[in-house]
């Protein structure tokens, strides 16, 4: 059984990538006292790190923003799966946490979350049983998951008949978009499902939900039209359910997720219904932001919000790697690859360099770019093959990422560093 110490303060040692092979095991809470520096050779590369100041800024900025909008935040835990970051998000004021699976939910509950959403359909008997077990173990736990079909409802009801002592499941009706993922496509389908959910003894319909991120383009006019159309559908179904008494509970949850165009849905999460409404935003990637996809999307968000450069979210994750070979002019091979860094949305971006012996990172030339990744190698190229600024073997290169979710899951722990790359703390991940 995993203890609270195992979860929040695990013992780190050489079993974990990025931990120094010359150092004895240390508890996570002891890492900051080790005196390590990323560029001093104290830790093996490649190494993913979190910048403390940017991390704390992002936590505070997003919480302040949802407070201004009059809604709540339930960050998506799948981004980090880090108990230490979960605790920071809750301490910063998050209403609760969101997850995609029951396995993820269990980690969040162990980390102290008691108001939770599963932004996904729960279908299997094993997962339904897992939710019930968690609710029986924690009397103050609230779990609401998504339903988008009568076929799913039938499976839930079948499970409930076989477990007559089970508690009713709290569910949210999901509104989807044609060609997208899950969710009801037509209003008539959604209303029929809501009516069936209300009539069922196995569930309690407590809200309505959508996910707007898949079709986000970064173009304000197109994204605004798309988001408004989706939220119009959400509001229309919510009003019907409210008018016909289909929702149960003291308040109705209206929720949307995503970190790309969150500002365009935030103002639509508290429609005028007869009872109380709790609007909940589920953005997760905001906690570290990135140097790629979300940086590009945020530029449009900043324009809409009137934020100055650097005022809103800041990239908090970097991956440092060593130049291991310069086999031909205009090409350097870095010892980092798909096992270490995200590549699903776009390739990493060189953002800093440190020549051998230097503890001070410098800016990289504008023409440096990563053109490809293997499992353990990255191809760094530049335009002028004879450039005097070309990297050398043994040089360290800092890479920015695109999409933090798929870098977090490649590591069991990450150092938290100051701006000068001195290690001051650490977090652990439980994927």
C-alpha positions in Angstrom: 0.0 0.0 0.0 1.3 3.5 -0.9 1.7 5.6 2.2 1.4 9.4 2.3 5.2 9.7 2.6 5.6 7.5 -0.5 3.3 9.8 -2.4 4.4 13.2 -1.3 8.0 12.5 -0.2 9.2 9.4 -2.1 12.7 8.1 -1.9 14.6 9.0 -5.1 17.7 7.1 -6.2 19.5 5.9 -9.3 16.6 3.8 -10.4 15.1 7.0 -11.7 16.3 8.8 -14.9 18.0 12.1 -14.1 19.1 11.1 -10.6 22.9 11.3 -10.1 24.6 7.9 -10.0 27.3 9.1 -7.7 24.8 10.2 -5.0 23.1 8.3 -2.2 19.2 8.0 -2.1 17.4 11.1 -0.9 13.8 11.9 0.0 12.2 14.3 -2.4 12.0 16.9 0.3 15.8 16.7 0.7 16.7 17.4 -2.9 16.8 21.2 -2.4 19.5 20.9 0.3 21.8 18.8 -1.9 23.5 21.9 -3.5 23.0 20.7 -7.1 23.2 22.8 -10.2 22.0 21.7 -13.6 25.0 23.1 -15.4 27.7 22.1 -12.8 27.5 18.4 -13.9 25.8 17.4 -10.6 23.0 15.6 -12.4 23.0 13.4 -15.5 21.6 14.8 -18.8 19.1 14.8 -20.4 17.1 16.3 -17.6 13.6 17.9 -17.5 13.3 20.7 -15.0 10.6 23.1 -13.7 11.4 26.8 -13.2 10.1 27.7 -9.7 9.3 31.4 -10.4 7.3 30.7 -13.6 5.5 27.8 -11.9 4.4 30.0 -9.0 3.4 32.8 -11.4 1.2 30.5 -13.5 -0.6 29.1 -10.4 -1.4 32.5 -9.1 -2.3 34.1 -12.5 -4.8 31.4 -13.5 -6.4 31.4 -10.1 -6.8 35.1 -10.1 -8.2 35.0 -13.6 -11.0 32.6 -12.9 -11.8 34.5 -9.7 -12.2 37.6 -11.8 -14.5 35.7 -14.1 -16.6 34.5 -11.2 -16.0 30.8 -11.9 -14.0 28.0 -10.4 -11.0 26.0 -11.5 -10.6 22.2 -11.4 -7.2 21.7 -13.2 -6.8 18.6 -15.2 -4.5 16.3 -13.3 -3.4 14.2 -16.3 -1.1 17.0 -17.3 1.4 16.4 -14.4 0.1 13.5 -12.3 2.2 15.1 -9.6 0.9 15.0 -6.0 3.1 18.0 -5.1 1.7 20.1 -7.9 -1.8 18.9 -7.1 -1.3 20.2 -3.6 0.0 23.5 -4.9 -3.0 23.9 -7.2 -5.5 23.2 -4.4 -3.6 25.5 -2.0 -3.7 28.2 -4.6 -7.5 28.0 -4.5 -8.6 25.4 -7.0 -12.2 24.1 -6.4 -11.1 20.5 -7.1 -9.2 18.4 -9.6 -10.1 16.8 -12.9 -8.9 13.4 -14.2 -9.3 11.3 -17.3 -9.3 7.8 -15.7 -10.2 6.2 -12.4 -6.5 5.2 -11.9 -5.6 8.9 -12.1 -8.5 9.8 -9.8 -7.2 7.4 -7.2 -3.8 9.3 -7.2 -5.6 12.6 -6.8 -7.7 11.4 -4.0 -4.6 10.0 -2.2 -3.1 13.5 -2.7 -6.1 15.1 -0.9 -8.6 16.0 -3.6 -12.2 15.6 -2.4 -14.1 17.4 -5.2 -13.2 15.7 -8.5 -14.4 15.4 -12.1 -13.6 12.6 -14.5 -13.8 14.4 -17.9 -14.4 11.2 -19.7 -16.9 8.4 -20.0 -16.8 5.7 -17.3 -17.9 2.4 -18.9 -16.3 -0.7 -17.4 -17.4 -2.6 -14.3 -13.9 -2.3 -12.9 -13.9 1.5 -13.1 -17.4 1.8 -11.7 -16.4 -0.5 -8.8 -13.3 1.6 -8.3 -15.3 4.8 -7.9 -17.6 3.2 -5.4 -14.6 1.9 -3.4 -13.1 5.4 -3.2 -16.4 6.9 -2.2 -16.8 4.3 0.6 -13.3 4.9 1.8 -13.7 8.7 1.8 -17.2 9.9 2.9 -16.4 13.4 1.9 -15.4 12.5 -1.7 -17.4 13.8 -4.7 -16.8 12.3 -8.1 -18.8 13.3 -11.2 -18.1 11.7 -14.6 -19.4 12.1 -18.1 -22.2 10.3 -19.9 -23.0 10.7 -23.6 -25.2 7.7 -24.6 -28.0 5.5 -23.4 -25.7 2.6 -24.2 -23.3 3.8 -21.5 -26.2 4.4 -19.1 -27.4 0.8 -19.7 -24.0 -0.5 -18.6 -24.1 1.7 -15.5 -27.6 0.5 -14.6 -26.6 -3.1 -15.2 -23.7 -2.8 -12.8 -25.9 -1.0 -10.2 -28.4 -3.9 -10.3 -25.7 -6.3 -9.5 -24.5 -4.1 -6.6 -27.7 -3.0 -4.9 -25.8 -1.4 -2.0 -24.0 1.0 -4.3 -24.4 4.8 -4.1 -25.9 6.6 -7.2 -23.2 8.0 -9.5 -23.0 11.7 -10.1 -22.9 12.3 -13.9 -22.6 15.2 -16.3 -24.1 15.2 -19.7 -21.4 15.8 -22.4 -22.0 17.9 -25.5 -19.7 17.0 -28.4 -19.0 18.3 -31.8 -19.2 16.5 -35.2 -16.0 14.8 -36.1 -14.7 15.3 -32.6 -14.3 12.9 -29.7 -17.1 12.0 -27.3 -20.3 13.8 -26.5 -23.8 14.1 -27.8 -23.9 15.5 -31.4 -27.5 16.6 -31.6 -29.7 18.6 -29.2 -32.5 16.1 -29.4 -30.1 13.3 -28.6 -28.8 15.2 -25.5 -32.3 16.0 -24.2 -33.4 12.4 -24.6 -30.3 11.2 -22.7 -30.8 13.8 -20.0 -34.4 12.6 -19.5 -33.2 9.0 -19.2 -30.5 10.0 -16.8 -33.1 11.8 -14.6 -35.3 8.7 -14.6 -32.5 6.3 -13.6 -31.9 5.2 -10.0 -28.3 4.5 -10.8 -27.2 8.1 -11.5 -27.8 11.7 -10.6 -27.6 14.3 -13.3 -25.6 17.1 -11.7 -24.4 19.1 -14.7 -23.4 19.6 -18.3 -20.0 19.6 -19.9 -18.0 20.2 -23.1 -14.4 20.2 -24.4 -13.6 23.0 -26.8 -9.9 22.5 -27.4 -9.8 20.1 -30.3 -10.8 22.6 -33.0 -8.9 25.6 -31.6 -6.8 27.3 -34.3 -5.3 30.4 -32.7 -7.3 32.7 -35.0 -9.6 34.8 -32.8 -12.4 35.2 -35.3 -12.7 31.5 -36.1 -12.2 30.4 -32.5 -14.8 32.8 -31.2 -17.4 31.7 -33.8 -16.6 28.0 -33.0 -16.6 28.5 -29.2 -19.8 30.5 -29.2 -21.6 27.9 -31.3 -20.6 25.1 -28.9 -21.5 27.1 -25.8 -24.9 28.0 -27.3 -25.6 24.3 -27.6 -24.5 23.7 -24.0 -26.6 26.5 -22.7 -29.7 25.5 -24.7 -29.5 21.9 -23.3 -28.8 23.2 -19.8 -31.9 25.5 -20.0 -34.1 22.7 -21.1 -32.8 20.4 -18.3 -33.3 23.2 -15.8 -36.8 24.1 -17.0 -37.9 20.4 -16.9 -36.3 19.6 -13.5 -33.9 17.1 -14.9 -30.9 18.3 -12.8 -30.5 17.0 -9.2 -28.6 18.7 -6.4 -28.3 22.1 -4.9 -26.3 23.5 -7.9 -25.7 22.7 -11.5 -22.2 22.3 -12.7 -21.4 23.8 -16.1 -17.9 22.9 -17.2 -15.5 23.3 -20.1 -11.9 22.3 -20.4 -8.7 23.0 -22.4 -5.8 25.3 -22.2 -5.9 26.8 -25.7 -9.0 29.1 -25.8 -10.1 28.9 -22.2 -11.0 32.7 -22.2 -13.6 32.1 -24.9 -15.7 29.6 -22.9 -15.1 31.1 -19.4 -17.7 33.7 -19.7 -20.3 31.2 -20.8 -20.0 28.8 -17.8 -22.7 30.5 -15.6 -25.9 30.5 -17.6 -29.0 32.0 -15.9 -30.8 28.9 -14.5 -33.4 28.7 -11.8 -31.0 27.3 -9.2 -27.3 27.8 -8.4 -24.7 27.3 -11.1 -21.1 26.5 -10.5 -19.0 27.2 -13.6 -15.8 25.2 -13.7 -12.9 25.6 -16.0 -10.7 22.5 -16.3 -7.5 23.8 -18.0 -4.4 21.7 -17.0 -1.4 22.7 -19.1 -1.5 26.3 -17.7 0.6 25.1 -14.8 3.8 24.9 -16.9 2.6 26.3 -20.2 5.2 25.7 -23.0 7.4 27.1 -25.7 5.4 25.8 -28.6 1.7 25.1 -29.2 0.3 26.7 -26.1 2.7 29.7 -26.5 1.2 30.2 -29.9 -2.3 29.9 -28.7 -1.8 32.2 -25.8 -0.6 35.0 -28.0 -4.2 35.3 -29.2 -5.6 34.9 -25.7 -3.3 37.7 -24.5 -4.6 40.0 -27.3 -8.2 39.3 -26.3 -7.5 39.9 -22.6 -5.2 42.9 -23.1 -2.3 41.2 -21.4 1.2 42.5 -21.9 4.0 40.2 -22.9 5.0 38.0 -19.9 2.1 39.2 -17.8 0.0 36.0 -18.3 1.3 32.4 -18.5 5.1 31.7 -18.7 6.9 28.6 -19.9 8.0 26.7 -16.7 9.5 23.5 -18.2 12.8 23.0 -19.9 14.7 19.9 -20.9 18.5 20.1 -20.9 20.7 17.9 -23.0 24.3 17.4 -24.0 25.8 17.8 -27.5 27.3 14.3 -28.0 28.5 14.6 -31.6 29.1 17.1 -34.4 29.4 14.6 -37.2 29.2 17.1 -40.1 28.9 20.8 -40.8 25.6 22.3 -39.8 24.6 19.3 -37.6 24.9 18.5 -34.0 23.4 15.5 -32.3 22.0 16.0 -28.8 21.7 13.1 -26.4 17.9 13.5 -25.9 15.0 11.9 -27.8 11.4 10.7 -27.8 12.0 8.9 -24.5 12.6 12.2 -22.8 10.7 15.0 -24.4 7.3 15.7 -26.1 7.1 15.6 -29.9 3.4 14.9 -30.5 2.4 18.5 -31.4 5.7 19.9 -32.6 9.4 19.4 -32.1 11.4 20.9 -29.2 12.7 24.4 -29.5 16.3 25.4 -28.6 16.1 28.2 -26.1 19.5 28.3 -24.3 23.0 27.0 -24.4 25.9 26.7 -22.0 29.4 26.0 -23.3 31.6 23.4 -21.4 32.6 24.8 -18.0 30.0 27.6 -17.9 27.3 27.8 -15.3 25.5 30.7 -17.1 23.1 29.9 -19.9 23.2 32.1 -23.0 20.7 32.7 -25.8 20.9 30.5 -28.9 21.3 31.8 -32.5 17.9 32.4 -34.1 18.6 29.8 -36.8 19.1 26.9 -34.4 16.3 24.3 -34.8 15.6 20.7 -33.9 14.7 18.9 -37.2 14.1 15.4 -35.9 14.1 13.0 -33.0 15.0 9.4 -32.5 14.4 7.4 -29.3 17.6 8.9 -27.7 18.9 11.5 -30.2 17.9 14.9 -31.4 19.1 16.6 -34.6 20.1 20.2 -34.1 20.7 22.1 -37.3 21.6 25.7 -38.2 21.7 27.6 -41.5 25.4 28.6 -41.6 27.4 25.4 -41.5 30.6 27.4 -40.9 29.1 29.7 -38.2 31.5 30.6 -35.3 28.5 30.2 -33.0 28.2 26.5 -33.9 27.8 24.2 -30.9 30.7 22.0 -29.7 30.8 18.5 -28.2 30.1 18.7 -24.5 28.0 21.8 -24.7 24.6 21.9 -22.9 21.5 23.0 -24.8 18.2 23.9 -23.1 15.1 22.9 -25.0 11.6 24.3 -24.8 8.7 21.9 -25.3 5.4 21.8 -27.0 2.6 20.2 -25.0 3.7 19.5 -21.4 1.5 16.5 -20.8 3.6 14.2 -23.0 6.9 15.4 -21.4 5.7 14.9 -17.8 4.8 11.2 -18.4 8.4 10.4 -19.5 9.8 11.2 -16.1 9.3 9.9 -12.5 10.6 13.1 -11.0 11.8 16.5 -11.9 14.0 19.0 -10.1 12.5 22.4 -9.4 15.1 25.1 -10.2 15.8 28.8 -9.7 16.4 31.1 -12.6 20.1 30.3 -12.4 19.4 26.6 -12.7 20.3 25.9 -9.1 18.1 23.0 -7.8 15.9 24.1 -4.9 13.1 21.5 -4.8 11.7 18.5 -6.7 8.3 17.0 -7.7 7.4 13.4 -8.4 5.0 12.0 -11.0 2.7 8.9 -10.7 1.6 7.8 -14.2 
